Amino acid sequence: NEREPSKVPTKQNIRKALKWLVYGCQPGDSLVFHFSGHGTRQKDYNHDEVDGFDEALCPLDHETEGNIIDDEINDTIVKPLTRGTTLHAIIDACYSGTVLDLPFVCRMNKDGRYTWEDQRNPLFYKRTSGGLAFCFSACDDHQTSADTTAFTGTNVRTGAMTYSFVQAIQNERRLTYGHLLNAMRYAIGDVSKAHGASQEPQLTSSDKFDIYSKPVVL
């Protein structure tokens, strides 16, 4: 249990951390945001979502303080990214596919072939300020994600997506975005079936690119 009040994942503390992450970012900076916890989705009231729902992260005190929705996350850590700055978000939560509201969604079939789905809305500014943003999410916007003991071989439960992401990064040098996404999908496939769930890790980005030639550099 976290005893330092400023590090407890309350809504206020998460908001402060998000602002701290991008404050004063400079060309060459590589930023990482990792969230492992509960996610949800709620009705989209400003009509900027293709599916009619805002995706959201659930802070520890969400029952009293509310969630942090994708619109706010995009405003806080995506829009401020200046040229030469790169952000990687790793979001291990339910309904998290587009939780950063990045404009391009990588749609991949079982054979590893992919297309970029353009979710840009001309009425809403969802771009960076010249920087790059990438988000690996535990599952699609309509799916749930699992905690499991399958990977650890002990009674310790771990987020399936977080564990598979770390293992892939550690096990292969010059890993490309495509190979990382496939590695996570392969590792999680059997686990999600065992739980009777449907969980497919997702990649979204501020720009379209060749996922099988671009190496992941955190």
N, C-alpha and C positions, 0 to 999 in steps of 0.2 A: 504494500500500500504506500502511495506517495504521501510524504509528510510535509513537503515543501509546498505551501499554499499556492505559490505562483506557477507550479508545475502540474497541479491538478487539472485535468482536461474539462474545465467548465467552459461555458460559451464565451465568457469574457476573456479567459486565458487563451483559448484557441484563436479568438479574434486578434488579440494582441500579438500572438506568435505569428500569425499570417502577415500582419503588417510589418513586424520585425524582419521577417524573411526577405521581403523585397525592398526594405528601406535602404536607400543609397546604393542600389545595385549598379554595377559598373560593367563595361565590356570585358568579357573573359570570365565573369562570375558564373558558377554553376550552382544552382539552387535545388534543394531536394525537400519535398514535403511528403511525409509519410503519415497516413492515418489508418489505424486498425481499430475498428469498433462498429457501432451500429449505424446503419444508413436507412433512409426511408425516402418516400416520394410523396408529394402533396400537390394539390390542384394548382395549376399555373394561372395566376390572375392577370398577368400582363401580356399573355398570349405570345410569348417568344419561343415556346417549346413546340417541336414537331408533334410530340405525343400528348400534349396537353397537361404534362406534369413537370413540376420542378423536382429535381433530385436534391437530397439534403443529407448532411452529416448530423448525427445526434450526439451532442455533448453530454457529459455526465449529468448535467442538470436540465436536460431538455424538457422534462415534464413540467418544469416551472418557468424556464427561460426561453424555451422554444429551440428550434433547429437552426442550423446555418445552411441556407439554401444556395444552390449553384450560382444564382445571379450575384450574390454577395461574394462568393469565392472567386468568381471571374473578375469582378470589379477590384478585388483586393490583391490578388497575386498573378493575374494574367495581364490585365490592361497595363499595369506599370512596367512590364518587362521591356527594357530599352534594347536597342540594337547591340548585339554581341553578348547578350545575357540569355542563359538557358535555364529553364525550369523543368524538372522531372517530378511528377506527382505519382505516388504509389498509394492507391486507395483500396484498402481491404475492407469493404463494407457492402451490404446489400444495396441493390438499385443504384449502383455507382457508375454505370457506364459513361455517362456524360456529365458527371458531377462538377467538372471544371468548365462546362459549357464551351469546350473547344469546337471550332467549326467543322473539322473533318474527322469522320469516324471510319476506322478501318474495319471493313466487313470481310471476314475470312471464312472460306468454306472448309470442309474436313480435309481437303487435299492440300491446304495451305495456300491456295490461290486467294487473292484479295482484290478489293476495289475500295476506293475512297468515296464515302458517302458525304456529300456536301450538305451540311445543315445550317448554312449561313442564312440569316434572316436580314434582308435589306433595311428593315426598320429598327434593328438593334445592332449596336456596335459591340462585337464580341472578339475583337482582335487584340493582339499585343501592341505595344508601342515600338515594334521593330524587332523584338526578341523572339525566341522560340520557346514553345511550351509543349510538353508531351505528358500524357497521363496514361498509366497502366491501372486499370480498374479490375476488381475481382470478378465482376459479372456485368451483364447487360442491364439496361435500365429496368427491365421487368423481371429480373432474376434475383435470387437470394444467394448469399455466400455462406460457406461452412467453416466452422471451427472443428478440428479433428485431432485425434491422437494417432492417426494412421502413419504420419510421417516420423514421429518421434519414437514410436515403439514403447512409450511410457504412458503414464496417466496424465501427462502434461498436454493440454490442448493448445493448438496453435492455429492461426489463420492459414487456411490452405493456400491462399494466394500469396501471402507474405512469405511463407516457407518456400514455396516453389520459385518465387522470384529470387530470393537470396541464394538458393541452391544453384540456379541457372547462372547467376552472375559469378559465383565462386568457381564453378566447374569448367567454364569455357572462356578463353581469352578472345578478345575482339568479337564479342557477341553482337550480332546485328539485331535490330528491333524485331524483324520477322522471326529469326531463330529463337529469340527470347520469348516472344508471344507463343510460338509453337511449343516450346519446352514447358511453359506454364500450363498450356491447355492439355498437353499430354499427361503431365503429372497430376493434374486436378481431375481429369476425366474419370478415372476409376474411383476416386474418392467421392465425387459428387454422385456417381451412380449408386454407390454403396449407401449414401444418405437418401436416395430417392429424390435427389435434387437435380436441377439443371443449372450448371455454373460454367460459363465460358469467359475467361479473362478477355478484356477489351483494351484496345489502344485507340486513343484520340490524340489529335495534334492540331497545332495552330497553322500548319502547312502540310501540303501533300508531299510525299517523297517516296523513294524506292526502299521499302522496309527490309529488303534482303541484301542491300549493299551498304546501308548506313549503319556504322557501329554505334553501340550504346556507350556513351561516355558520361559518367556521373561526376 
